[in-house]
């Protein structure tokens, strides 16, 4: 039986690179003590709100 995920297309390399950079960035902030878990959640929430707001403005 084949894994269904193998049939789906991969993300472009530049997207995978961007996601890896973002994971490393947030991990460094969190694990380095620069942000508490609550501060990290709020920062991500603000960033996502900005992305959603940008997309709604373009519609």
C-alpha positions as CSV (number, residue, x, y, z in Angstrom):
1,X,0.0,0.0,0.0
2,X,1.5,3.3,-1.1
3,X,1.6,6.4,1.2
4,X,-0.9,9.0,-0.2
5,X,1.5,11.8,0.7
6,X,4.1,10.5,-1.7
7,X,1.6,11.3,-4.5
8,X,1.2,15.0,-3.6
9,X,3.5,17.5,-5.1
10,X,6.4,18.8,-3.0
11,X,6.7,22.4,-2.0
12,X,9.2,24.4,-4.0
13,X,12.7,24.5,-2.6
14,X,12.6,28.2,-1.7
15,X,9.4,27.6,0.3
16,X,11.0,24.7,2.3
17,X,14.1,27.0,2.8
18,X,11.9,29.8,4.1
19,X,10.0,27.5,6.5
20,X,13.3,26.1,7.8
21,X,14.6,29.7,8.4
22,X,11.4,30.6,10.3
23,X,11.6,27.5,12.4
24,X,15.2,28.2,13.3
25,X,14.4,31.9,14.1
26,X,11.5,31.1,16.4
27,X,13.4,28.2,18.0
28,X,16.4,30.5,18.7
29,X,14.2,33.1,20.3
30,X,12.3,30.6,22.4
31,X,15.2,28.4,23.5
32,X,17.5,31.3,24.0
33,X,15.2,32.9,26.5
34,X,14.5,36.0,24.5
35,X,10.8,35.2,24.5
36,X,8.5,33.5,26.9
37,X,6.1,31.0,25.4
38,X,3.3,33.6,25.9
39,X,5.4,36.3,24.1
40,X,6.1,33.8,21.3
41,X,2.4,33.1,20.8
42,X,1.5,36.8,20.8
43,X,4.3,37.5,18.3
44,X,3.1,34.8,15.9
45,X,-0.5,35.9,16.4
46,X,0.4,39.5,15.4
47,X,2.3,38.2,12.3
48,X,-0.6,36.0,11.2
49,X,-3.0,38.9,11.7
50,X,-0.8,41.0,9.4
51,X,-0.8,38.4,6.7
52,X,-4.5,37.9,6.9
53,X,-5.0,41.7,6.8
54,X,-2.7,42.0,3.8
55,X,-4.7,39.3,1.9
56,X,-8.1,40.8,2.7
57,X,-6.9,44.2,1.5
58,X,-5.9,42.6,-1.9
59,X,-9.3,41.0,-2.4
